[in-house]
Amino acid sequence: MKFYAHWSHIPETEADWFEALVGLARFLRSPEGCPWDRAQSGASFAGFLREEAAELGEAFGADGNDAVAEEWGDTFFCLLATAAAAEAEGRFALRDALRATHDKMIRRHGHVFGEHVADTPDDVREVWNRIKNQEKGFGTQESAEADAD
């Protein structure tokens, strides 16, 4: 296997490949990388992300597993490229966004990691919205459902 400049070691595990893809997204923005990638902003990559996500949805509806895996990879890399551009713009650090997302998902799954009870998918949605209401300061469940994320 060829060794690339953005690798610290040859990837083997999921964590290694995640690190390699993050490194690639950042490397492509470097002076040794790609002029097109350097010219993109977080916002422009976000536009491409919408396109990639649509292609992923289409692959789930029409194509085989290889196409789904390919489109998932394209979507995932586009997310990482968006993060690399946003980091370069000073919007956020990927590590901080990953930590915040992890913590948010733990909180929002209060029926798994907390004291909430949810036995059905509808119960889960109710718990999710109740927790989201508290986090966002919404007054009603309906307002949280209107802004579900």
C-alpha positions in Angstrom: 0.0 0.0 0.0 1.3 3.4 -0.9 2.0 5.8 2.0 0.6 9.3 1.7 1.9 12.5 3.1 -1.2 13.1 5.2 -0.9 9.8 7.0 0.9 9.4 10.3 0.7 5.6 9.9 -0.9 3.1 7.5 -4.6 3.0 8.4 -6.1 -0.3 9.6 -8.9 0.4 12.0 -12.0 2.6 11.7 -10.4 5.1 13.9 -7.2 5.1 11.7 -9.3 5.6 8.6 -11.2 8.4 10.2 -7.9 10.1 11.1 -6.7 9.5 7.5 -9.8 11.1 6.0 -9.6 14.1 8.4 -6.0 14.4 7.5 -6.8 14.2 3.8 -9.5 17.0 4.0 -7.0 19.2 5.8 -4.1 18.3 3.5 -6.1 19.1 0.4 -6.5 22.7 1.7 -2.7 23.0 2.3 -0.2 24.7 0.0 0.9 21.2 -1.2 -2.8 20.2 -1.7 -5.4 21.1 -4.3 -6.2 24.7 -5.5 -9.9 23.9 -5.9 -10.2 22.6 -2.3 -8.3 25.7 -1.0 -10.7 27.9 -2.9 -13.8 26.4 -1.2 -15.5 27.8 1.9 -17.4 26.0 4.5 -20.6 27.4 2.9 -19.6 26.2 -0.6 -18.8 22.7 0.8 -22.2 22.7 2.6 -23.8 23.2 -0.8 -22.0 20.2 -2.2 -23.0 18.3 0.9 -26.7 18.7 0.0 -26.0 17.2 -3.4 -24.1 14.3 -1.9 -26.8 13.6 0.7 -29.4 13.5 -2.1 -27.3 11.0 -4.0 -27.0 8.9 -0.9 -30.8 8.9 -0.5 -31.2 7.9 -4.1 -28.6 5.1 -3.7 -30.6 3.7 -0.8 -33.7 3.7 -2.9 -32.4 2.3 -6.2 -28.9 0.9 -6.1 -27.1 -2.0 -4.5 -24.9 -1.9 -1.4 -21.8 -0.9 -3.2 -23.5 2.3 -4.5 -24.8 3.0 -1.0 -21.3 2.6 0.5 -19.8 4.8 -2.2 -22.3 7.6 -1.7 -22.1 7.4 2.0 -18.3 7.8 1.7 -18.7 10.8 -0.6 -21.2 12.4 1.8 -18.9 11.7 4.8 -15.9 13.1 3.1 -17.9 16.2 2.1 -18.8 16.7 5.8 -15.1 16.5 6.7 -14.1 18.9 3.9 -16.8 21.3 5.2 -15.3 21.0 8.7 -11.7 21.6 7.4 -12.9 24.7 5.6 -14.9 25.9 8.7 -11.8 25.3 10.8 -9.7 27.4 8.5 -12.3 30.1 8.7 -12.1 30.0 12.5 -15.7 28.9 12.8 -15.0 25.8 15.0 -12.5 23.1 15.7 -13.6 19.6 14.6 -12.7 18.1 18.0 -15.0 20.5 19.7 -17.8 19.9 17.3 -17.4 16.1 17.7 -17.4 16.4 21.5 -20.5 18.6 21.5 -22.3 16.3 19.1 -21.4 13.3 21.3 -22.6 15.0 24.4 -25.8 16.2 22.7 -26.7 12.7 21.5 -26.1 11.3 25.0 -28.4 14.0 26.5 -31.1 13.5 23.8 -31.1 9.7 24.4 -32.2 10.3 28.0 -34.2 7.0 27.8 -30.9 5.1 27.3 -28.4 7.2 29.3 -30.7 8.9 31.8 -33.8 8.6 33.9 -36.4 8.9 31.1 -38.5 6.0 30.1 -39.3 5.2 26.4 -40.6 1.8 25.3 -41.8 2.7 21.8 -40.4 4.9 19.0 -43.2 7.4 19.7 -42.1 7.5 23.4 -38.6 8.1 22.2 -39.7 11.0 20.1 -41.6 12.5 23.0 -38.6 12.2 25.3 -36.3 13.6 22.6 -38.6 16.6 22.1 -39.0 17.2 25.8 -35.2 17.2 26.3 -34.7 19.4 23.3 -37.4 21.9 24.6 -35.4 22.2 27.8 -32.1 22.7 26.0 -33.4 25.2 23.5 -35.8 27.0 25.9 -38.8 26.2 23.8 -42.2 26.6 25.5 -44.0 23.7 23.7 -43.2 20.3 22.2 -44.8 21.5 18.9 -42.1 24.3 18.6 -39.4 21.7 19.0 -40.9 19.4 16.5 -41.0 22.3 14.0 -37.3 22.7 14.4 -36.3 19.0 14.9 -32.5 18.4 14.5 
